Amino acid sequence: MNQYTTLSGQLKRCLTNFSEKLCVGLSLPKFKFITDMLLGLLINQNIMLSNIARSLNEEISLKKTVERLSRNLTNFDKRDELIDNYIESIKNQIDEYTIFSLDPGDIHKKYSRKQEGLCKIWDASDKKSVRGYKLVEVVALTHKTKLPVPVYTSLHSTNEDDIGNQTAENLKALEHLGKHFGHAGIRVMDRAFDDVKIYEHCFQNTQKFIVRAKKNRLVIYNGELWNIEDLANTFKGKIKLTHTDKYGKKHTLRIWHIQVQLPEVEGKTFTLVIVHGYDKKDPEPCMLLTNMDGNGKQKSQRILKTYLMRWRVEEYYRFKKVQFDLENIRVLSLESLKTLNLLVSMLTGWLSLLSAKRGESLLLERVWKYAKRIYQIPQFTLYVTADGIFEIFSKTCVRLKKASEEKSKIQQLTLLEPSRSDYYAA
């Protein structure tokens, strides 16, 4: 039991320190609220406010705790400051080689009727229109382990007055990257980002990008106008690459590269990397448009390998939805939904940074030990880390032990502002 208590104390200290970085410039009550939410989410790994409230173990009724959390979620008006502080805390992870993976997503609310801003979204799994909310996420991959660290998240409804189409929301994500990271890193995007406005933005701001092109895209090659798929099928690929996908299956890919232009983007030349054998179920080639130099075997292979890392953002989506049961989110107001989604993303970022210390952190090794995996630890270690933390807290009798009453009385008598760390005992 002592080992569990010691580990839980260390984890709480780590997360409280992270919360302090997030809340620089914010008031003490807001720091207390953010820390309570992050710790409650970490302990329960569930999005339900009632479960978060139970883990706080406050000396008031559970109903009052839920009401306090709900009220703070709705009235929290410092999301921009929170995001700026979060970005500042992870900036040391970003350099010119960082891969930024961008992807639109959604939260499906099949049975919901009362939540604010419910809109129609397209469920790609069921191939039909459903109710829910749209997401746009950007994750930066850590250098060593390629784990996803979220750097942008946007939950929005098409019913909002200031929300544009999907391209406009995608541009907001790119503008956010430009504001905080300049032209550092490589933007890697799927077919949802194959848009002239996206290309113009990247060229204008000298940002490196790799975009998977749509099948109906028109390009200019040797002065002639071609459909991009027809053009790609004329090149069978002279460069071979053996690729092992996320399921452990090996694929032999054939790659080639050519220089093309787009009729809508004047004066700009793209490298088109053509990949055959990318999907055995789909014989059509994978076509990647980029402003990076793809001439030569090594450069074209590097572009493809960089694009193949894009699936990490899909693993990130899955982790949020499975580990925290994100699609079971039940707060009613749209502002609460946005704040709660942001906090889950930031907590996932903290878990990624902790998991990235593989082979370096004794605390992480002990957390993995209590995860009790049957097989060896996989490359995507977020699930292992989260499960180990959950197991440690489940064995801890006292979860969120607040500062003693004596300390509070002393602070009241001296009229000194309490230290933020005093609210959470080790």
Stockholm file with secondary structure:
# STOCKHOLM 1.0

chainA/1-426         MNQYTTLSGQLKRCLTNFSEKLCVGLSLPKFKFITDMLLGLLINQNIMLSNIARSLNEEISLKKTVERLSRNLTNFDKRDELIDNYIESIKNQIDEYTIFSLDPGDIHKKYSRKQEGLCKIWDASDKKSVRGYKLVEVVALTHKTKLPVPVYTSLHSTNEDDIGNQTAENLKALEHLGKHFGHAGIRVMDRAFDDVKIYEHCFQNTQKFIVRAKKNRLVIYNGELWNIEDLANTFKGKIKLTHTDKYGKKHTLRIWHIQVQLPEVEGKTFTLVIVHGYDKKDPEPCMLLTNMDGNGKQKSQRILKTYLMRWRVEEYYRFKKVQFDLENIRVLSLESLKTLNLLVSMLTGWLSLLSAKRGESLLLERVWKYAKRIYQIPQFTLYVTADGIFEIFSKTCVRLKKASEEKSKIQQLTLLEPSRSDYYAA
#=GR chainA/1-426 SS CHHHHHHHHHHHHHHHHHHHHHTTTSCHHHHHHHHHHHHHHHHHCCCCHHHHHHHHCCSSCHHHHHHHHHHHHHHCCCHHHHHHHHHHHHGGGCCTTCEEEEEEEEEECSSCCSSTTCEEEEETTTTEEEEEEEEEEEEEECTTTCCEEEEEEEEECTTSTTCCCHHHHHHHHHHHHHHHHTTCSEEEECGGGCCHHHHHHHHHTTCEEEEECCTTCEEEETTEEEEHHHHHHTCCCSEEEEEECTTSCEEEEEEEEEEEEETTEEEEEEEEEEEESSBTTBCSCEEEEESSCCCSHHHHHHHHHHHHTTHHHHHHHHHHHHHSCGGGCCCCSHHHHHHHHHHHHHHHHHHHHHHTTTTTCHHHHHHHHHHCCSSCCCSCCHHHHHHHHHHHHHTCSSCSCCCCHHHHHHHHHHTCCCCGGGGSCC
#=GC SS_cons         CHHHHHHHHHHHHHHHHHHHHHTTTSCHHHHHHHHHHHHHHHHHCCCCHHHHHHHHCCSSCHHHHHHHHHHHHHHCCCHHHHHHHHHHHHGGGCCTTCEEEEEEEEEECSSCCSSTTCEEEEETTTTEEEEEEEEEEEEEECTTTCCEEEEEEEEECTTSTTCCCHHHHHHHHHHHHHHHHTTCSEEEECGGGCCHHHHHHHHHTTCEEEEECCTTCEEEETTEEEEHHHHHHTCCCSEEEEEECTTSCEEEEEEEEEEEEETTEEEEEEEEEEEESSBTTBCSCEEEEESSCCCSHHHHHHHHHHHHTTHHHHHHHHHHHHHSCGGGCCCCSHHHHHHHHHHHHHHHHHHHHHHTTTTTCHHHHHHHHHHCCSSCCCSCCHHHHHHHHHHHHHTCSSCSCCCCHHHHHHHHHHTCCCCGGGGSCC
//
